[in-house]
Amino acid sequence: MVRGLPQLEASNITCTNCFTGKQHRNPIPKPSEWRASKVLELVHADICDPIQPISNSGKQYFLSFIDDYNRKSWVYLLLEKLEALDFFKSYKKLVKRKLKHPSNAYE
């Protein structure tokens, strides 16, 4: 023990950060039991919030697509979130065109 230090009293105040730090965490979910059986059957998409600094072309969002069947991913830069649907349509069109091409290596 150290001598000469003042005796401190225990505080009755508990902050929210202390409660949060001691909370039980749920286990990581198990992998999905269902997986896509063909390309474009299930596509995972995500739009990132505004990034800093913005790109040289002024784009501040990015949109990612991951095909569940083969886990190929595509990333598009966006000026606004409103562009997401148009980019999804062009992504879907591009993937379909690659699937129809005889020398495709997509699958």
Secondary structure, DSSP 8 states (H G I E B T S, - for coil): --SS-----------HHHHHHTS---------S---SSTTSSEEEEE----SS--TTS--EEEEEEETTT--EEEEEESSGGGHHHHHHHHHHHHHHHHHSTT----
